[in-house]
Amino acid sequence: MVRGSGAKIAAYGAAASRLYEAGIPPDVIPLQPNPESLAAALTHLDLVTGKNVAVVGVTRVGAEGMCEWPESCLSRLLQLAGSDVTDAAACEIQAGCGLSFGTGKGSFELEWLMAGQVDVVCVGSAEEAFALASMLPAGGQELSALDGVDAIKTRRGLPGKARLIAAGEAAACGCESAGLSVSATTKAEVSNPTALAAALVAELGERKLIW
């Protein structure tokens, strides 16, 4: 049905992989798996200005207004570039991050993190990166430009001396999109927990409390 309409399909990261598995290969996949790169690629290919674009994402219950999630970031960038954007939710998920900074409600892990008792936070996906960002207080803002697409990004940092490590390049790109600065990126991803554990030990040494 989508192919019959003549519409172009663009995706990045895990969404692109799932479309391939479903027999719907995307027409556009950016080099970096993040909304900024996808918006830049679509702009470069002249698929944005004056075009009608549907951004398909998810609704995150309990995370409304906490931070700018990837879908809303992509919608905003496309609108700035001149698209008529329609947001469509493909599914609804429990965000798992209704425990935000300053609410007085939180898990013991979050309490440890905010108290500076966590050495390292390991993020395994872009979704986790944005969930983490939603729990942290906002820092400063910066303006970044990518192939003519201007984006104002809010930076967020971990408290104390905690380090942020991304498990794989996709997670690292997610952290950057979420405004998080990564200390290191492992080649191992969460799909291979044994290799990831070995990579973390090699990077950090032992006796570190990792969330």
Salt bridges, closest charged atoms under 4 A:
ASP27 OD2 - ARG3 NH1 2.94
GLU36 OE2 - LYS153 NZ 3.75
GLU68 OE2 - ARG76 NE 2.67
GLU71 OE1 - ARG60 NH1 2.98
GLU127 OE2 - ARG60 NE 2.73
GLU142 OE2 - ARG155 NH1 3.38
GLU176 OE2 - LYS153 NZ 3.18
GLU176 OE2 - ARG155 NH1 3.38
GLU203 OE2 - ARG163 NH2 3.23
